[in-house]
């Protein structure tokens, strides 16, 4: 990859026809770095950008080396199926490393204790203020997490942003233990002991799970073209993913193996007791 000032040039991405173009992306220069005080094993670094925004930073040195590309891909894919996420950017760190950055959200409510969780699950509200369509949101996110094989969804990676007419909207973030970081073809997220399954059981027990939204989300994911996936991956810095890995994902997308796995996930959702 060639880096000139603050512009990423995506080098020749692949021989795949859908990727026969280049796109210029401008990384955000990080001016100050701080150790994370969030108590998360997957978030070690916070940074301030030259644009005045603060970021939760994910680097190649985190986890198994695939967290930045996994975060980028999952944020982009979530938007394709209308799941709200924080804003994000590619970052240029002081040592010239490129990292993924999720914008540190202001004016949001983050779940920080059991009382807040109970209020949300009981009432669909925070301090008496309604969260818009919380059951539909949880339904969407559960299907999405199964699809991207996210084994670590928990209440700490939901945010609630104040919105129009004195309501909250929900956002999902943190995909550090999913997709290429874990196994993009796998079904580990179906393991009843993983955090994703533990949390959905709580949500279902409080009748805040919308099965129809889960089903529709899987259908929407299955309808995404491989060319769209290729476009997303073409925007990823070459340091984060090899040409072979890009091509493997694109070839798998829409294949019989992809279709069979999607059916397994649909069966799981249809068997959910609500």
Residue pairs with C-beta under 8 A, 6 or more apart in sequence:
1 8
1 9
1 10
1 11
1 237
1 238
1 239
2 9
2 11
3 9
3 92
3 96
6 26
6 27
6 29
6 92
7 24
7 25
7 26
7 27
8 24
8 25
8 26
8 27
8 90
8 98
8 237
9 22
9 24
10 22
10 23
10 24
10 25
10 234
10 235
10 236
10 237
10 238
11 22
11 238
12 22
13 19
13 22
13 233
13 234
13 238
13 243
13 246
14 230
14 234
14 243
14 246
14 247
14 250
15 247
16 230
16 246
16 247
16 250
18 226
18 227
18 230
18 231
18 234
18 250
19 230
19 231
19 233
19 234
19 246
19 250
21 234
22 234
23 234
23 235
25 90
25 235
27 89
27 90
27 91
27 92
27 98
28 49
28 50
28 51
28 53
28 55
28 89
28 90
28 91
28 92
28 101
29 49
29 50
29 91
29 92
30 47
30 48
30 49
30 50
30 55
30 57
30 91
30 92
30 93
30 94
30 99
30 101
31 47
31 48
31 49
31 50
31 94
32 47
32 48
33 45
33 46
33 47
33 57
33 93
33 94
34 45
34 46
34 47
34 48
35 44
35 45
35 46
36 43
36 44
36 45
36 46
36 56
37 46
38 56
40 156
42 58
42 62
42 63
42 67
42 152
42 174
42 176
42 177
43 56
43 57
43 58
43 174
43 176
44 59
44 62
45 56
45 57
45 59
45 99
46 54
46 55
46 56
46 57
46 104
47 54
47 55
47 57
47 91
47 93
47 101
48 54
48 55
49 55
49 89
49 91
49 101
53 89
53 103
53 104
54 103
54 104
55 89
55 91
55 101
55 102
55 103
55 104
56 101
56 102
56 104
57 91
57 93
57 99
57 100
57 101
58 67
58 68
58 71
58 99
58 100
58 101
58 102
58 176
59 67
59 68
59 93
59 97
59 99
59 100
60 67
60 68
60 97
60 99
60 239
60 240
62 68
62 176
63 176
63 177
63 181
64 181
66 179
66 180
66 181
66 240
66 241
67 100
67 176
67 181
68 98
68 99
68 100
68 237
68 240
69 100
69 180
69 236
69 240
69 241
70 175
70 176
70 178
70 179
70 180
70 181
71 88
71 100
71 102
71 174
71 175
71 176
72 88
72 90
72 100
72 232
72 235
72 236
72 240
73 179
73 180
73 232
73 233
73 236
74 148
74 150
74 175
74 178
74 179
75 85
75 88
75 102
75 173
75 175
76 232
76 235
77 144
77 148
77 221
77 224
77 232
78 84
78 85
78 144
78 172
79 85
80 220
80 221
80 224
80 228
81 140
81 144
81 217
81 220
81 221
82 140
83 137
83 140
83 141
83 144
83 172
83 217
84 169
84 170
84 171
84 172
85 102
85 171
85 172
85 173
86 102
86 103
86 104
86 105
86 159
86 171
86 173
87 102
87 103
88 100
88 101
88 102
88 103
89 101
89 103
90 98
90 99
90 100
90 101
90 237
91 98
91 99
91 100
91 101
92 98
93 99
97 239
98 237
98 239
98 240
102 173
102 174
105 159
105 161
105 171
107 161
107 162
108 159
108 160
108 161
108 162
108 171
109 116
109 126
109 159
109 160
109 161
109 162
109 168
110 156
110 158
110 159
110 160
111 117
111 120
111 155
111 156
111 158
111 160
112 156
116 126
117 155
117 202
119 125
119 126
119 127
120 126
120 131
120 134
120 208
121 202
121 203
121 205
121 206
121 208
122 206
124 130
124 131
124 134
124 135
124 208
125 131
125 168
126 160
126 168
129 162
129 166
129 167
129 168
130 167
130 168
131 137
131 160
131 167
131 168
131 169
131 170
132 163
132 167
132 168
132 169
132 170
134 170
134 208
135 207
135 208
135 209
135 210
135 213
136 210
136 213
137 170
137 172
137 213
138 200
138 203
138 208
138 209
138 210
139 209
139 210
139 211
139 212
139 213
139 214
139 217
140 213
140 214
140 217
141 153
141 172
142 153
142 196
142 200
142 203
142 209
142 214
142 269
143 213
143 214
143 215
143 217
143 218
143 221
143 265
143 269
144 150
144 172
144 217
144 221
145 153
145 178
145 189
145 196
146 187
146 189
146 190
146 196
146 218
146 265
146 268
146 269
147 217
147 218
147 221
147 262
147 265
148 175
148 178
148 179
148 184
148 189
149 178
149 179
149 182
149 183
149 184
149 186
149 187
149 188
149 189
150 175
150 177
150 178
150 179
150 182
150 189
150 196
151 177
151 178
151 182
151 188
151 189
151 191
151 194
151 195
151 196
152 174
152 176
152 177
152 178
152 194
152 195
152 196
153 172
153 195
153 196
153 199
153 200
154 195
154 198
154 199
155 199
157 172
157 173
157 174
158 170
158 171
158 172
158 173
159 170
159 171
159 173
160 168
160 169
160 170
160 171
161 168
161 169
161 171
162 168
163 169
178 189
180 241
180 245
180 249
182 188
184 249
184 252
185 252
185 257
185 261
187 261
187 264
187 265
188 194
189 196
189 197
190 197
190 264
190 265
190 268
191 197
200 209
200 272
203 209
204 272
204 273
204 274
207 274
209 272
209 274
211 269
211 270
211 272
211 274
214 269
214 272
215 266
215 269
215 270
218 262
218 265
218 266
218 269
221 262
222 259
222 262
224 253
225 254
226 250
226 253
226 254
229 249
229 250
229 253
230 246
230 250
233 241
233 246
233 249
233 250
234 246
236 246
252 258
